[in-house]
Amino acid sequence: MSMGIAFVFPGQGSQDVGMGKALADAFPAAREVFDEVDEALGEKLSAIMWDGPRETLTLTANAQPALMAVSMAVMRVLEREKSFMLADKVKFVAGHSLGEYSALAAAGAFSLADAARLLRLRGEAMQKAVPVGEGAMAALLGVGLDVAQKVAEAAASPGKDTGDICQVANDNDPTQVVLSGHKRAIDRVAEVGKPLGVRRAMPLPVSAPFHCALMQPAADAMAAALAEVEIKAPAVPVIANVLAAPISDPQEIRKRLVEQVTGTVRWRESVLYMAQNGITQVYEIGAGKVLAGLVGRIEKSIATASIGTPDDVAAQADALA
């Protein structure tokens, strides 16, 4: 039993019109997943995923369950077509932001229907938490977490009287940290960052300031929703975004998912934790290759592969057998 493997699940930004269609066409097991998600949400999310328009797919309330659906379609194909058993082959699972829900669903902590409904609610609650135009996010390129924290403090401080918020949202890799908060504060980031070594502060095309204190109303909504949902102990430990450490207890999973809405996604540290605990191969399960790229920049000793299409399934099936 080689346990040097971790599965990781992508977050928002990896969505693309057409994602999952080839899987659904090639494998009945994948189509079943998309049908179950459509049924859980009471609408044809799969039609938006496959035909667009892109603007509709990118809406947070659609992108979150859609990305989870693609990841779970890959998992179902591996399990059904390739007799793959997560608990036998994989030491940890982890996901980036919404991907943590995909990781939990893959490990059997959530039912597919519950994961879809929770992510739809999460997307809606995050969108509603802050009036459009009041919040923003920016990626700092060329600096790490320590500098990013200084930039966040400097950008927030001129707005002390107005209570401007600027926080580290995602610690993605050693040279990419995302800040989130009031638009006024994020607009100051490039200027205050220059003397601190920020090469570029890239505004992100997001509809809300995720993973900062402005998301508290969404965290409250998720606390209420998660309290009603059955969570089982996952088949393998899930590395929690807010801890960069593995958890398995259902009560703790609930608590950390609520904290995750306003807390930092500690992705860089999560990958380092994997490396320090024997992971030598990471598979990104679902749409895109964003996380595989981040893993490669964080820890050179970990090999990466992405599984999101029928060709990927064919290419990786033997390695996972």
TABELGI-V619847 format. One record per pair of residues at least 24 apart in sequence whose ideal C-beta (glycine too) atoms are under 8 Angstrom apart, sorted by the first residue. I is the first residue (numbers start at 1). GAP is how many residues later the second one is. Records with the same first field share a line. If there is no record, write none. Layout:
BEGIN
I: GAP / GAP
END
This chain:
BEGIN
1: 87 / 88
2: 87
3: 86 / 87 / 88 / 275
4: 87 / 274 / 275 / 276 / 277
5: 84 / 85 / 86 / 274 / 275 / 276 / 277 / 278 / 315
6: 84 / 85 / 86 / 87 / 88 / 233 / 268 / 273 / 275 / 276 / 277
7: 79 / 83 / 85 / 86 / 87 / 96 / 99 / 275 / 276 / 278
8: 85 / 86 / 87 / 88 / 91 / 95 / 274 / 275 / 276 / 277 / 283 / 287
9: 59 / 62 / 84 / 85 / 86 / 87 / 90 / 91 / 93 / 94 / 97 / 275 / 276 / 277 / 282
10: 57 / 61 / 85 / 86 / 89 / 92 / 274 / 276 / 277 / 278 / 280 / 281
11: 56 / 84 / 85 / 86 / 87 / 88 / 254 / 279 / 280
12: 48 / 51 / 52 / 55 / 85 / 86 / 194 / 198
13: 275 / 277
14: 53 / 272 / 273 / 274 / 276
15: 42 / 43 / 48 / 51 / 52 / 272 / 273
16: 271 / 272
17: 32 / 33 / 34 / 35 / 36 / 37 / 40
18: 31 / 32
19: 30 / 47 / 48 / 51 / 268 / 269 / 289
20: 26 / 29 / 30 / 46 / 49 / 50 / 53 / 267
21: 28 / 29
22: 287 / 288
23: 47 / 50 / 51 / 54 / 285 / 286 / 287 / 290
24: 26 / 49
26: 284
27: 46 / 50 / 53 / 54 / 283 / 286
29: 44 / 47 / 48 / 50 / 51 / 52
30: 43 / 44 / 46 / 47
32: 44
33: 36 / 39 / 40 / 43 / 79
34: 35 / 39
36: 76 / 77 / 80
37: 28 / 31 / 32 / 35 / 75 / 76 / 79
39: 74
40: 72 / 73 / 74 / 76 / 77
41: 24 / 75 / 76 / 79
45: 24
59: 64 / 68 / 148
60: 63 / 64 / 66 / 67 / 147 / 148
61: 59 / 62 / 63 / 66
62: 61
63: 35 / 60
64: 34 / 37 / 55 / 56 / 58 / 59
65: 50 / 51 / 54 / 55 / 58
67: 31 / 32 / 35 / 219 / 220
68: 30 / 31 / 33 / 34 / 37 / 47 / 48 / 51 / 218
69: 47
70: 216 / 217 / 238
71: 28 / 31 / 34 / 35 / 214 / 215 / 216
72: 30 / 33 / 34 / 40 / 43
74: 211 / 212 / 233 / 234 / 239
75: 31 / 210
77: 236
78: 229 / 235 / 239 / 242
81: 232
82: 231 / 235 / 238 / 239
84: 236 / 237
86: 149 / 150
87: 148 / 149
89: 231
90: 146
91: 145 / 146 / 186 / 187 / 188
92: 144 / 145 / 146 / 147 / 154 / 182 / 185 / 187
93: 141 / 143 / 144 / 145 / 146
94: 144 / 145 / 147 / 176 / 180
95: 143 / 146
96: 74 / 145 / 169 / 171 / 194 / 195
97: 73 / 113 / 114 / 144 / 163 / 168
98: 24 / 25
99: 187 / 192
100: 138 / 140 / 141 / 157 / 160
101: 156
102: 183 / 184
103: 135
104: 127 / 130 / 134 / 149
106: 179
107: 127 / 128 / 129 / 131
108: 124 / 126 / 127
109: 122 / 123 / 124 / 125 / 129 / 141 / 144
110: 119 / 121
111: 119
114: 115 / 116
118: 104 / 107 / 108 / 111
121: 100 / 101 / 104
122: 96 / 99 / 100 / 139
125: 92 / 93 / 96 / 97 / 136
126: 82 / 84 / 89 / 92 / 135
127: 80 / 81
128: 89 / 90
129: 79 / 85 / 86 / 87 / 88 / 89
130: 78 / 79 / 84 / 85
132: 75
133: 50
134: 48 / 49 / 80
135: 45 / 46 / 47 / 48 / 51 / 73 / 74 / 77 / 79
136: 44 / 45 / 46 / 47 / 50 / 51 / 67 / 68 / 70 / 73
137: 32 / 41 / 42 / 43 / 49 / 66 / 67 / 69 / 72 / 73
138: 40 / 41 / 48 / 51 / 52 / 63 / 64 / 65 / 66
139: 33 / 37 / 38 / 39 / 40 / 62 / 63 / 65
140: 36 / 37 / 38 / 39 / 49 / 53 / 58 / 60 / 61
141: 34 / 35 / 57 / 58 / 59 / 60 / 61
142: 33 / 55 / 56 / 57 / 58
143: 32 / 34 / 50 / 53 / 54 / 55 / 56
144: 30 / 31 / 33
145: 26 / 32 / 123
147: 30 / 49 / 50 / 51
148: 29 / 31
150: 46
151: 28 / 38 / 41 / 42 / 45 / 47
152: 27 / 29 / 37
154: 34 / 38 / 39 / 42
155: 24 / 26 / 30 / 31 / 33 / 34 / 37 / 38
156: 25 / 29
158: 30
159: 25 / 26
165: 44 / 47 / 48 / 49
166: 46
167: 44 / 45 / 46 / 97
168: 96
169: 40 / 41 / 42 / 43 / 95 / 96
170: 41 / 94 / 95 / 97
171: 93 / 94 / 95 / 96 / 97 / 98
172: 93 / 95 / 96 / 122
173: 94 / 95 / 121 / 124 / 125
174: 94 / 123 / 124
175: 122
176: 118 / 121
178: 26 / 33
180: 29 / 30 / 31 / 32 / 34
181: 28 / 31 / 32 / 33
182: 27 / 32
211: 49 / 50 / 51 / 52 / 53 / 54
212: 50
213: 49
214: 48
215: 46 / 47
216: 45 / 46
218: 43 / 44
219: 39 / 40 / 42 / 43
222: 35 / 36 / 39
223: 35
226: 28 / 31 / 32
227: 27
239: 31 / 34 / 35
241: 24 / 25 / 26 / 29
242: 24
244: 25 / 26 / 28 / 29
245: 28
246: 27
267: 24 / 27 / 31
268: 26 / 30
271: 24 / 27 / 28 / 31
272: 26 / 27
274: 25 / 28
275: 24 / 26 / 27
281: 24
283: 24 / 33 / 37
284: 24
END
